[in-house]
C-alpha cells in the first residue's frame, strides 16, 4: 500500500520545523488503514510550523471509481466546503477595520428584508457565531420533515433566494442557541456585497485569496484545473464532467453568495491562509488583515447560556469565536492546544490553526458518500499534535 503514498516536495524537513518525523509514519499508517477499510476514498495532509512547510502528502485514489487509477496527489484540488466560512469571517473583519460596519450592528441596517420582526434582532455577531436562529443545515437536528433550504431556492427564482430562505422563519430566538447555519454565512456574503460594492465572491478572491498567493484557490471550477479535481462521489463526478464538457449553463445561481461553502483549494494553499493568521494577518510582508481583528476573532463570543443540540449534542455549552471553533481545554476528544482555531468542511476536510505553537495543519479525509468517521478527524488531530517538539 506504500505506493498509494505520494509525498510532495517541501522546503523544510520535520527536524527543521521542530517536529518528530517518526510521527508522520504513524499518521500515514492511520490514513492507509482507513483507505484499506473503504472508510475513505483518499486522504491528504499538509503541515507547517514556524512558517516552515515540512509535510505535503497525498494518500489513496483521486476518484471513487475503481477503474480510475489516478492517485490523490498533494496538488489535488477539492471543494473545501465550510472552511470557506473562515474566509467570509476574515472579510467581515476587514470591513470592520475599514470602518464600514460594526459586528454588533443589526443585519436589518444593511439588508432591508431583515428590518422586520423577528429578523430585526439578528446581529452580525449572531451570524458569525451560528446563533442567529436562522434555518440550520440538513442533518444538524433530527427531523424527518426537514426541507433542505436549497429546495426553497429552487422553488423560487434565484434572484429571490433570500425571500425563499426567510420563509422558513426563525427556529429559535437570536443569541439563545448554537445551531450550525450555512444560510447565515450566505447572508454575511450579501452584507459584504452591499457594504463593499463588490460581489462577495470577488471580494474574497481579490482581498484574501490573491494577496495570500493562493494560486490554486477560487470559487467554482476552472478549465485549466480540470485534471486535478477529485471525484469523491457520483454527483461530484457528474458536476465536474459536465463542467469539462461545457454543459453548465447560467441559471442565476452564480449570483447567490457562495460564502458558506463554495471555495475550491489544495492543502498547500490552505496552509498559506493558516500561516497568514499565525503571522498576525500578513503573508510575505503583505497585510491582509490586522492583528487586533484576529485577536477579536480568537475570543469566545458565545455567552455561557448558549447551548448546543446539534448532531446529538445534549445542550452543552458551545464556545465559538468570530467564524471559528475555539478549542476548549475541557474537550477530551483530541489532544491539541486549547485556544486553537478549527473548522471542518463537509465531505471532508479540516484546518486547525494553533497560534501558540505556530502550527498549522490541513487534512482531507475524503469520505465515500454518506459516510463519516470521527477517527478521521479527532484521532488524526491527536496524532498530528503528538509530533510537536
N, C-alpha and C positions, 0 to 999 in steps of 0.2 A: 504493500500500500504506500510505501515511501515515494513511489513515482507520482503519487497524487499530490505531493507537497511541492509547490513552486515558490522558491524564495526569491523575492525581488532584490535588486541591488540597492543597498542602503549606504549612506555616507559614514556611519559610525558602527562600531562594534558594541555589543551589550556591555562589555567591560568599560568602554569609554563613557558610557551613559550611566555607570554605576548600577548595573543590573546583572543578576546572576544568570548566566547564559543557559545553565542546565534546566532552568525553569521553563525555557522555551520548548524543550523536548517534552516536558510534561504537558504543556499546552497543546503541542502538535498531536500527541497521543490522544488527548481528550477529544479534539476535533475529529481525528481519524476514526475513533470508536463511534462517534455519533453518525459519521458518514456511512460506516460499515453497517450500522444497525438500521440504516434508512430513516434515521431521525432527521437528517439534514441532506439536502441536495449537495450543499457545499458549505465551506466556511472560509473566512479570511480574517486577518488582523493586521494592524499596524500600530507600532508602539514608539513613543518618543519620551525622552526625559531630558530636562535641561536643554530643550530645543535640539536634541540630538536624536534623529530617527534611526533606530537600531534594529528594527524588525519590520518586514513588509511581506507577508506570506499569504498565499492562496492555497486552499485545500479542497479537493473534490471536483465535481463536474460543473461546467458552465450552464448546463440545461438539465431539466428533469427527464428529458427524453433520452432513454438508454442508448439509442443509436447515435446520438451526438457525442462524439469522443473528445470534444474540446474541454479544456480544463478551466477552472475558475482561477484566473491569474491575478496577481497583485493589482494590475491595472484594469480589472473588470469593473464596468460601470453598473451600478444598481440604483434602484429608487430608494432614497434614504427616508422616504415617508415622513413620519412625525418629527424626525430630527430637524426637518425644515422649520419647525416651530422655534428653535433656538435662533435661527436667522431672522425670523419675524420679530422675536423679542428684542434682539440687538437693534433692529431697525427702529422700533418704537423708542428705545433708549437714546438712539442718535437724534431722533426728532425732539425728545425732551431736552437734550443738550443744546439743540439749536433754537430752543425757546418756542417751539411750535405747539407744544402741548404739555400737560402735566398728567402723571399716571392716575391721580385721584379725580380727574375730571370725568363727568358723566359722558357715556357714549353718545347720548342724545344731543350733546353740544356739537358733535361732528356729523352725525347721521340722523336726519330728521325722522326716519322710521322708528327710532328708539325714543323719541321725545314724547312718549305717551305711556301711561301705566299699563302693565307693570314693568316695562322695559326701561323706564326713565330713571330707575335707581341703580342700573348697572354702570359700573365704572371701568376704566381701562385696566385697573389692577384686578378686578374680578375676571376679566377676560384672560389676562396673563396667568392667573393662578388657578384657572378652571373652577372658579366659584361663582360664575355668572348666573347659574340656574338654567342656562340655555340647554337645548336638547343634547344629550350625551351620545357618544358613538355607539354603534351597534355592538352588542355583546358586553358592554360595560356593566349593565344591570340585567338580571334575569327577567325577561319579558317576552313571552311568545307572541305578543301582539305588536311588538316594536315595528315601526315603519322606518326604514332607512331614510335618512334625511336627503340622500341623493335622489330618492324616488320622488320626494316632494318637489325637487327642482325639475325633474324630468316631466312631471305632470303640469308644469308651468313653463312659460317662456324663460330662456336662460337669463334674459335681462331683468327678470323678476325673481331672481334667486333669493334675495333677502326676504322678500314678502312671503315666499314659499316656506322658508325656514321659520319665520316668526309665526306662521300659522300653527305651529306645534305648541306655542306658548312657553311658559316657564315651568320646568319640572320642580323647582324649589325656589325660594326667595334668594336673591343675590347675597353672597357672603356667608351663607349658612352651611354649605356642604361642598366638599371637594368632589367634583364629578367630571370626568375627562370629556372635553368637548372640542373637537376639531372645528366645529362651527364657530366657536369663539375666536379662533385664530383666523378664520376667513373674515370675520368682522374686523379684527385688527388689521388685516390686509386692506380692507376698504378704508379704514382710517388712514393708513399710510398713503393710499392713493389720493384721498381728498386733502390731506394736510400738505403733502409734498408736491402735489401737482403732477406726479409721475405714477404710472401704473405700478402697483406694489411689487409685482414680479420683477419689473425692470429696475425698480429702486434697489431691491436686494442684490440683483446681479451687479449693478453699477457701483454701489457703495460698500458692499461687503465681499461678494464673490471675486470681483475683478481686483480690488486692491490687495486681497489675500492671495492673489495669484493662483486661484483655484481653477486651472485651465480645463479640467475635466468635469466641471460642475455647472449645471444650468437647469432651468425649468423646462420640462419636456425633453424630447429626444432630438438628436442631430444626426444627419445622414452620415457624416464623417466618423461618428462613433458607433455605427450600426453593428459592426463585427465584435464590439466589446460589451454589448448588453447581455445580461444573463437571463435565461428563461427559467424562472423558478416555478411557474405554474402555467397550465394551459392557456388561461386567459391572458397572462402576461406575454406569452409567446405569440398569441394571436394579435395582440396590440402592436408588438414590435414588427411582426411580419407585415401587417397592414401598413405600418409607417414606412417600412423599407420599400414596399410596393407602390407607395404614393397613393394609397386608397383612403387615407384620412381626409375628411372634409370638415370645413369650418361649420360649426353648428351653434356658435355663440358661447360655448363653454370656455373657450380660451379667454373670455373677458371676465370670468369669475376668478377671484383671488385663489391662487394655489398655495397660499401661505400656511396652510395647515398640514401639507404633506406632498408637495409637487416637485421637489428638487431631486435631481439625479446626481450622483457623485461617485468618487472612489474613496477607499480607506485613506490613501495617502493625502488626498485633498482635504478630507475632514480633519486630519492631523494638523494641517495648516490653520484651520479655523480654531481648533482647540488651543494651539500654541499662541494664536493671537490673543486669546483670553488670558493664558498664562503670562503673556508679555504685556499685561495692562492695556490691552486694546491696540497693540501695534504689530505690524508684520513687516519685517525687513526695513525698519525705520519709518514706515508709513503709518500714520494714525488712522485707525478705523473707528474707534470709539474710546471715550475717556475712562480713566481709572475709576473715578467716582461713580460713573454709571455702572461699571462692572461690580463695584462694591455693593451697590444697591441691588443688582441682580442676584448676588450671592447671599443676601439677607433673607431670612424667612419672612414672608408676607402674609401667611395664614395664621389667624389667631387660634389659640388652644381649643376653642369650642368648635372649630371647623372639623367635621367628621367625614370619614371616607367609607363608602359602602360599595365601591367599585370592585369588580372581579372577585366577589366573595368576601371582601373586607367586612368586618363586623363593627363598623362605627368607630374605628381607631382614628386618632389624630393624624392628619396628613400635613407634613411640613413642606412648603413649596415656596420657591423664590419667584423672581420675575421671569418666568418662562422655563424654569428648570426644576427638577428634583434636587433637593438639598439633602444629601445622605446624613442620617442621624446615627449617633453613637449607639443608640438603643436597638438599631436594626441589626439582627444577628444572621441575616440571610447570606451575607458575604463579608469577608474581612478586607475592608477598604478604609480609606481615611475619612473620618467624619468631616462633614462640611463640603465634600466634593460635589461638583455639578454632574448630573447624569440625565440622559434622555435616550429612550429607545424609539425605534421605528418599526412599524408593522411589517412583519414578514420574514426576517427581522434583521435588525442592525442596532448597534448601541455605541454611544460615545460617553466616556467618562473623563472629566477634566479635574485633575487633582492639583489645585493651585499650591497647596502646602508642599507637596512633593515634586512640583513642576513636572508632573507625569500626565501624559495624555494617552488614552487607549481607545482605539476604534476597532470593533469586531463585527463580523457579519455572519451570524448563523442563519443560513438560508433554508427555511423550513419548507417541506412539502406542503401543498395546500391543505389548510385545515388543521395543521399540527402546530404545537408549541410546547417547549420543554423548559422548565425553569433552569435546569443544569446547563443549558446553552447560554444563559446569561449570568446567573448568580455564581455557579461553580467556576465559570470562565473568569469572572472578575477576581475571585479569590486566588486563582492560580496566577493571574497576571500580577496582582499586587504582592504576591509572595516572593517575587523576584527582586523587589526593591532593596538595594543595599542600605 
